[in-house]
Amino acid sequence: MDIFPEDTVSSATSSPASSLYSPSPHGYGSWVQELSHDQQGVRLIGLLYQCAAEVAAGAFDRANLCLEQINQLASLDAPHTLQRLAAVFADALSRKLISLLPGVSRALQYSTTASSGEAHLVTAARRHLFDMVPFMKLAYLTTNHAILEAMEGERFVHVVDLSGPASNAVQWIALFHAFRARRGGPPHLRVTAVHDGGKECLASMAAVLAKEAEAFDIPFQFDAVEARLDDLVLLLDTPDALRQVLRVRSGEALAISVVSQLHRLLAADDAAAGGRRQMHVPGSSCLTPVQIMARSSPSPRSFGELLERELNTRLQLSPDAASSVVSSLSPQSPAQQQQRTPAAAGTAKLGRFLQAVRGLSPKIMVVAEPEANHNAAAFMERFEEALNYYGSLFDCLERASAAAHHHRQHAVEERARVERLVLGEEVRGVVAREGAERKERHERLAQWGRRMEAAGMERVGMSYGGMMEARKLLHSMDWAGSYEVVHDPRGEAFFFCWHRRPLYSVSAWRPAACRHSGGRLGGS
C-alpha cells in the first residue's frame, strides 16, 4: 500500500522530535501543516498506539488529547489509506472510551451500527466487498469442492447454510454447476438457509435458486429458517429441536456450510454469565519521541512496512511487550496459541452447539473463518492484532479500487462504503465492545481445531484439486500474485493470503465416529 505519493515522501528526521510528538495544544491545525506526508503517517501510528494504551488505562484526558490529534490527521474521506484506517480506529477507540462510563453511554444510547436509513447501504457494501476482493469467492468455491467430493455417489443431498449475512445464492448456483457435471448426474438437492435478513431476502434467494435449478434440470427444494445463528443455541435445551428446525431427514446425506459466522457464538457464554471481561492494562505501551524517530529512515513505502517498523521498535525499546508482539506477527505453535486465547472448555455454549451439530451426523461440515486472533482477553493485544489485520484488508481494497477506477466510475465510492459500513463495524466490534456485545471474536484455525475436536469432530483433509480450482479462479480474475491460496503442510486446510499474510482459513470436519477409508476426500 503506497500510503503517500513517492515524490512527497521525506525522512521523518527532517523535523525535531518535539514537532512530531508534542504539538502545542494551542496550535491545532498549524502543526499538521508543518509535517510531511511521511511524518504524518509515522505520527498516526504512534498516536493510535498511545491512544489505545490511554483508553486501556482509563486515562480520559490523555486519550481525548490523542483523539483530537488523530482527527487532525485522519478522516474517512482522506485520500490516503492509512488516514482512513486511522479514522476507523479512532472511532472505535472513542466508543470504547465512552463505554467505560456506563451511565453516559446508556444516556446517549450510543449507536454502534448503521442507522435504519443506511441498512440498504450495508447490503450494497457487502456486495462491493464480494466483488472487490476474492476471499468470499474462494471460500464458496473451496466449500463447494469439499461438499462435491464428500457427496460422491449420493442421490439425496441436504445442504444447511448457516452463513447468515455471508450467505450468497451465487455459492449454491455454482454448486448446481458442479453437481450437474458430475458422473451419474446431479442428486436431489435441498438447501436450508438460516438467515435473519427478513422474508423478502429469503424469498428472493429461493426464487433465484429455483429458477437456476430448473434451468439445470436439478430436482431442488429450498427451505428458509428466519433466524440468527445465535438463536439456534437457544434450542439446545430441547432434545432434537435443532434437527427439527433444520428439517434434517433420514435418507439424505447432510452437508453444513458456515462462512464467517461461527465465531459469533463465542459471545454466548459472556451473555450467560452476565459479566464483562476486564481490560488488561499493559505496563508500558505509550510511544515516546525516541520510539517514533527510531525507525524514520529510510522512509516507509507502505502501511505494512510502517507498522512492522513500529512493532519492531516496540520490541527493542519495551522488552515487556516482546512476547505479545512477536506472537502476533509470527506463526504460532498450538501450545502458544492455547496460551493466547480462551480455552475451548471455557465456551460451553459453542461446545454444546457443535456437539448438537455432530449429533446430526453430517458427512461434512465446512468452516470458513477470518484467520486472526481478535478474541484475546487483553484489550491491547486485540487492538494490535486488529490494526495489523484490518490494515491488510484496507490495503486489499485500496489496490482493488485503484485498479477498477479506470473502467468503473464508482469504484472509489464503493471502497469507501465497504471501509465505513462493513470493516468499520467489525473494527468497532473488536475494539470498542466487551462482554456479550463483542460478537467479532475471530480466532485462528489452530484454536478452532481444538474447539472442533473437543466437540467430537475430526478433520477432513482438503484436496489438492480444491486448491488448484481456487488458484485457477485467482488467475482468471487477474488476482494472482498479491493473493494466493496456501495448502497447509498436512493438507488439512486452505489459507487465503494477501502478500503471504493469511487472512482467511477454510477447513472441513465430520463426526469423529464416522470413519471413512482414505482420510482425505478426493486427492487429485
Number of C-alpha atoms within 10 A of each C-alpha: 19 16 22 21 11 13 6 9 17 18 17 27 17 11 14 11 17 10 14 22 18 12 16 11 11 8 9 13 13 12 17 18 11 13 18 18 22 22 23 23 27 26 21 23 22 23 24 26 20 21 29 29 25 23 26 24 16 17 13 17 11 16 24 17 15 22 22 14 23 24 16 15 21 24 19 19 13 14 12 19 26 30 22 21 27 24 25 23 24 24 20 23 27 20 19 22 21 18 17 15 11 10 11 12 16 12 8 10 9 12 10 15 16 15 11 8 8 12 13 11 17 19 15 16 23 19 15 18 20 16 13 21 18 19 23 21 18 26 27 24 22 27 27 22 24 24 25 19 19 20 21 15 14 15 15 16 20 25 24 23 23 24 22 20 16 16 21 18 15 15 16 20 18 16 20 23 15 15 22 17 11 14 9 12 13 23 21 15 20 18 22 21 26 26 22 17 14 11 13 9 12 20 14 12 18 19 13 14 21 18 13 17 20 11 10 15 12 19 14 19 15 18 16 20 18 17 16 17 19 18 13 16 18 14 16 16 10 8 10 13 15 21 15 10 14 20 14 19 12 8 11 17 20 24 24 24 21 24 24 23 23 21 19 17 23 26 22 22 17 19 14 10 10 10 12 14 12 12 15 15 18 16 11 13 19 18 22 15 16 12 19 24 22 18 20 20 11 11 18 25 16 17 24 18 13 20 19 16 18 23 19 17 18 22 17 14 16 16 10 15 18 15 10 15 17 14 15 18 14 8 10 15 10 14 10 12 19 15 10 20 17 16 13 20 13 12 17 14 21 25 21 15 20 22 18 20 20 23 14 19 18 21 19 25 27 24 24 28 23 24 21 22 22 27 24 20 16 18 24 22 21 19 23 21 22 20 19 17 21 21 19 21 16 22 21 19 24 23 18 18 20 13 13 15 14 10 8 11 10 12 21 16 15 19 21 20 21 25 25 21 20 19 20 22 20 22 26 23 21 24 26 25 20 21 17 20 15 22 20 24 22 22 21 21 25 16 19 18 18 17 20 22 18 15 23 18 23 19 21 25 21 29 22 17 17 24 23 15 16 25 18 14 17 20 14 10 9 11 16 14 11 13 22 21 23 18 20 12 8 8 17 17 23 29 27 25 19 19 13 14 15 21 20 23 27 26 25 25 24 24 25 16 11 12 10 10 6 9 11 17 24 18 14 9
